[in-house]
Amino acid sequence: MKDQFPTIHTESFILKQFTANDLENVFRGLSNPDVIKYYGISFNSLEETKEQLTWFADLEKHKTGIWWAIYSKDETTFYGAGGFNDLDKANQKAEIGFWLLPEHWGKGILKKVFPLLCNYGFTTLNLQRIEGFVETKNMNCKKAMAKTGFKHEGTKINCEIKNGNYISLAVYSKTNPKRPYNPQG
């Protein structure tokens, strides 16, 4: 039997597997200059976007990550996407990521969705640590990380090149509350 994609329901949202019907929504987000300013992926056409949509929906990719389409509970409003990259089962950690369409910014969506993602990561994926790497100029994302309980651990200075320039990344993390930090290792 093939694995089923996990769907997460709340009283306000449904996080579900991407389908071909999401192509225009993903393109709208990942071609928008405001969304991709600090995001590592962008697309110039629907055809290019199909590759990303396939990655989002492919269960085989879930060995290294998993992403959900974020919708209103009645599935009429698409908000954006969220999930995990760089899933490292041996070290029980993953990197969290997200993007929202600009018309949904500042409405508290991430504050409600992040706990769902983290809960899935800690309970179902058995993660000990969830990390977030945020460009230091991305003030909105840094605020969202802090509001959702992620701790700022420091900054990786000039650690990546983007558009020919070095960028620095603020490092955030949240650890599994059921497995507290043990300084004795």
Secondary structure, DSSP 4 states (H G I P E B T S, - for coil): -PPPPP-EE-SSEEEE---GGGHHHHHHHHT-HHHHTT-S---SSHHHHHHHHHHHH-GGGGGT-EEEEEEETTS--EEEEEEEEEEETTTTEEEEEEEE-GGGTTSSHHHHHHHHHHHHHHHTS--SEEEEEEETT-HHHHHHHHHTTPEEEEEEEEEEEETTEEEEEEEEEEE-TTS---TT-
